[in-house]
Every structure is written in structure tokens, then in C-alpha cells.
Amino acid sequence: MAIQIWHNPRCSKSREALKLLEEQGKEVDIYKYLDEAPSVDEIKSVLLKLGIAARDLMRTKETIYKELGLKDIEDEQVLIEAMSKHNKLIERPIIITDTKAIIGRPPQLVLEL
């Protein structure tokens, strides 16, 4: 089973999740989503695998969230596009397999995959 992690190396939770996967002997494809933003379609795919709404994938305490006035936006497409343009809005880490995904907060949740 292929495993991908949307990873931010500066985030302790993301580093811990990656370490847990590696300790389990998993081969992990590391996607540094802050270096190269995911597309709208990639975010939609992850949302489907997570089974959550776009806002649930957002870091709502980020300054850019407030600056863009996203709190009052209900349109899923607008929220997804905002995450693609401002990838700092995306919660981390996200661990993705062929069939499902999980947000690794707390990092121990990655072991459920």
C-alpha cells in the first residue's frame, strides 16, 4: 500500500507522524505541500478520502484565513481554491493511502492506517 504524507518539516506534529510511519517500516512518499501547492483536484480527492468538509481541513487560526474573510464563506469550491492558492491554510500532516486519508493530529492517529 502506497503512503503519502503532506509534510511540513518545520512542524513538530508532522515530523512525529513521519517518524511513526518510518518506525512501522512504511515506505512513505513525502510531499512538501508548502513548497508546491496541491491543485484544486488534489485537495478535492483528499477531502473525499478524509470524508470531511473543506473548512475541516483548514488552519482557521492562520492570519491569512482572517485576512481573506474565509470565516463567512460557505462555498466549498471557494474554500478549496483558497487552500490551493494559500497552501499555508492546509492542516498538517495529512497521510494518504490509495483508499483513505487521515489528519495526523495527534500524530498517533497515523497508526490507524
C-alpha positions as CSV (number, residue, x, y, z in Angstrom):
1,M,0.0,0.0,0.0
2,A,1.4,3.3,-1.1
3,I,1.5,6.0,1.6
4,Q,2.0,9.7,1.0
5,I,2.4,12.4,3.7
6,W,1.6,16.0,3.1
7,H,4.5,17.2,5.2
8,N,5.8,20.4,6.7
9,P,9.3,19.6,8.1
10,R,9.1,22.7,10.4
11,C,6.0,21.3,12.1
12,S,6.7,19.0,15.1
13,K,3.4,17.1,14.6
14,S,4.3,16.4,11.0
15,R,7.8,15.3,11.9
16,E,6.4,13.0,14.6
17,A,3.9,11.4,12.3
18,L,6.5,10.8,9.7
19,K,8.8,9.2,12.3
20,L,6.0,6.9,13.5
21,L,5.3,5.7,9.9
22,E,9.0,5.1,9.3
23,E,9.3,3.2,12.6
24,Q,6.5,0.9,11.4
25,G,8.6,0.2,8.3
26,K,6.3,2.0,6.0
27,E,7.7,3.4,2.7
28,V,6.5,7.0,2.6
29,D,6.3,9.4,-0.3
30,I,6.9,12.8,1.3
31,Y,5.1,15.7,-0.4
32,K,6.2,19.1,0.9
33,Y,2.9,20.8,0.1
34,L,4.3,24.2,1.2
35,D,7.0,24.1,-1.5
36,E,4.5,23.1,-4.2
37,A,0.8,23.8,-3.6
38,P,-1.6,21.0,-4.3
39,S,-4.1,21.5,-7.1
40,V,-7.8,22.0,-6.5
41,D,-8.4,18.5,-7.8
42,E,-5.8,17.0,-5.4
43,I,-7.4,18.8,-2.4
44,K,-10.9,17.5,-3.5
45,S,-9.5,14.0,-3.7
46,V,-8.0,14.2,-0.2
47,L,-11.3,15.7,1.2
48,L,-13.2,12.7,-0.3
49,K,-10.7,10.2,1.3
50,L,-10.9,12.1,4.6
51,G,-14.7,12.3,4.4
52,I,-14.8,15.9,5.7
53,A,-15.8,19.4,4.5
54,A,-13.2,21.8,3.2
55,R,-13.3,24.0,6.3
56,D,-12.3,21.0,8.5
57,L,-9.1,20.8,6.5
58,M,-8.2,24.4,7.1
59,R,-6.0,26.0,9.7
60,T,-8.5,28.6,10.8
61,K,-6.1,30.4,13.2
62,E,-3.8,31.4,10.4
63,T,-3.6,35.1,9.7
64,I,-4.4,34.6,6.0
65,Y,-7.6,32.9,7.0
66,K,-8.8,36.0,8.7
67,E,-7.4,38.4,6.1
68,L,-9.3,36.6,3.3
69,G,-12.5,36.6,5.3
70,L,-13.0,32.9,5.0
71,K,-14.9,32.5,8.2
72,D,-18.1,33.8,6.5
73,I,-17.6,31.7,3.3
74,E,-19.8,28.6,2.9
75,D,-19.0,27.7,-0.7
76,E,-16.8,24.6,-0.7
77,Q,-15.2,25.4,-4.0
78,V,-14.1,28.9,-2.8
79,L,-12.5,27.3,0.3
80,I,-10.8,24.7,-1.7
81,E,-9.4,27.3,-4.1
82,A,-8.2,29.3,-1.2
83,M,-6.2,26.3,0.1
84,S,-4.7,25.7,-3.3
85,K,-3.6,29.4,-3.6
86,H,-2.6,29.8,0.1
87,N,-1.3,26.3,1.0
88,K,-0.4,27.5,4.5
89,L,-4.1,27.2,5.2
90,I,-4.0,23.4,4.9
91,E,-3.9,21.4,8.1
92,R,-1.0,19.1,8.6
93,P,0.1,16.4,8.4
94,I,-2.2,14.5,6.1
95,I,-1.4,10.9,5.5
96,I,-2.9,9.4,2.3
97,T,-3.3,5.9,1.0
98,D,-5.0,4.6,-2.1
99,T,-8.4,4.4,-0.4
100,K,-8.4,6.7,2.6
101,A,-6.6,9.6,4.4
102,I,-6.2,10.8,7.9
103,I,-5.1,14.1,9.5
104,G,-2.2,13.2,11.9
105,R,-3.3,15.3,14.9
106,P,-2.4,13.8,17.2
107,P,0.4,12.0,15.3
108,Q,-0.5,8.6,16.8
109,L,-3.6,8.6,14.6
110,V,-1.4,7.7,11.6
111,L,-1.1,4.2,13.2
112,E,-4.8,3.6,12.4
113,L,-3.9,3.4,8.7
